[in-house]
Each structure stands twice: as C-alpha cells, then as structure tokens.
Amino acid sequence: MSDTAKRNALNRVYLKNHILRVDVIGDQTQETVEDMGRQLTDHIVQLRKAGQKVLLLDNVQKIGRTDMQAVRAVAILGRILDYDRAAMVGDGSAPMRTGINLLLRTIRRSSIQYFSNLKDAETWLREFN
C-alpha cells in the first residue's frame, strides 16, 4: 500500500463477538479496498475452517472521499466474498443512503443490507441461523 493510502485510510478489519467487522475510515482508493479484501479473506478462511458462519459488518460512517475504482472494488468484493450475511452501516444521510443502495443493487445479493445505525445492523446479523 502506498504511503498516501496508508496515511489517508485508517481502516480496521477484526473479529468481535462473532461478527467480522470492517471500520472504513478516511479516503478510500482501489488499493485500500483491495487491502481490506485481503484481510477479510484471511479472516473468512479461518472462520470457515472452524465451521463458523460469516457475519460481516461494514461500518462506513467515517468514510472519506472515494474514487470510482474504489467503488468498483467494493462491488466486486461484495459479490465474491464468502459471507452468510452482511450489513453496511452508514450515517443515515440521504446521499450516503442513496449511494450505498445503488452499490447494493450492483452487488445483487439478498444477504446484504444497509442500516443507519450499528445496533440494528448487529441485531439483523445475529438473527441469521
């Protein structure tokens, strides 16, 4: 990852309470998204080896600017990652809601939904059997 990308994106990928979480923080590029994708894949492989379901919470409340290559990379990851259920959490603003809903339409998976708060997203994820 380039120094600029590292400086502008403070993303975190981690497992907490049986939910694979992504905190997307700062400006995003194709490179930062692909880096998160590699981290997610590593976690997913470990969860599947352990026979566990994969519940993914993608928190974009603190996202900065994104370019079109980053958006395309997110759409690709949304289609190819091996998760059972995924929730994207935004700030609830109309522009974010609209942008994420358009992105979700391109992903075309019924197992991913948008939420405007973490609590509702976590509840929906935990309802998965």
N, C-alpha and C positions, 0 to 999 in steps of 0.2 A: 504494500500500500504506500502511496506517495506521502511525503511529509505534509503536504497541504491537506490531503484527505484525512490523515490522522489527526491533524490539528483541528479540522472543522467538524469531524464526526466523532462523537464520544459514545458510540453505540455499545450496548451490552447484550450478550446472549447468555442466559443462565437458566438453571432449573430451580424452581422454588415451589414447594407444596404440590408436587406432581404436575406442575404446569411449566412448559418450556416457554420462557419469556424473552422478548426482544424489546429493549428500550432503544428507540431510534431517536438520537439526539444530535441536532445540528444539521448542517448542509449535507446532502447525500448525492453521491455520484454512482455510476455503474460500478466502480471499484469498491466503494464502501458497501453497496448492496451485495455484491458478489462475495465479499469477505464475510458478511453476516450469513449468507447462504452456506458457505463452507462450515462455519461454526454450527449452524443449525443442523446440517447434515451429520456432523460428528456426534452431536447430542442424540439425534434421531436414531442413528445406527446403534448407539449404546442402549437407548430405551427399547428398541425392537429386540435386541439381543437378550434383554432382560424380560421379554414378554410383556412389556408395558404398552399402554396406549399412548399416543402422542397428541397432547392438547397444547396448542400454540396460542400465545397471547402476544400480539404485535402492537406495542404501545407507541403510537406516532404523535402523541400530544406535544412533544417537544421537538418535532422535526423542523428543520430549517428549509432552505431552498433545495429543490431537486431539479435535475435536468431530465430530458426525455429518455436518455439512455438508462438512467436510474429507474424511472417508471417502468420501462420495458423489462428491466432486470427483475423488478418486483413481480410483474405479471408472470414472467417465466417461472420464478421460484414458487409462486402461488399455485401454478399448475403442476410442477414436478415434485415438490417436496412430499414426503410420505407422512402426512399427518392425518389424524382421525377427525379433528375438528379444530378450526382456527377462528380467533376473534381479533379484529383490528379495532383499536380504541383511538379515537381522535378527540379533538377538543370540543366537538359539537357544533362548530361554526358551519354556516351554510356552505362556504367554499370547500372546507375540508370534507364535509359530508358528501357533497356532490362529486368531488374528485375521487374519493375512496369508493363510492358506489359505482362510478364509471369503471374504476380499476377492477372491482369485484365482478362486474359484468364481463370483462375481458378474461378473467380467470375462469369463469364458468364452473364453479364448484359450489354445490349447495352446502358444503360443510364449512363454509367461511362466511362470517357476518360482521357488520360494522356496529360498533357501540360508541356512545358518547361518554361512558364512564366505566372505570375498571371493575367496580362491584358487579354490575350487570353482566359484563363480559365473563368474569370469573364464574358467576352463577351459571350462565349458559354453558360454559365449558364443562363444569362439573356435572351437569345433567346428562352428559354423554355416557351411555352404557357400553 
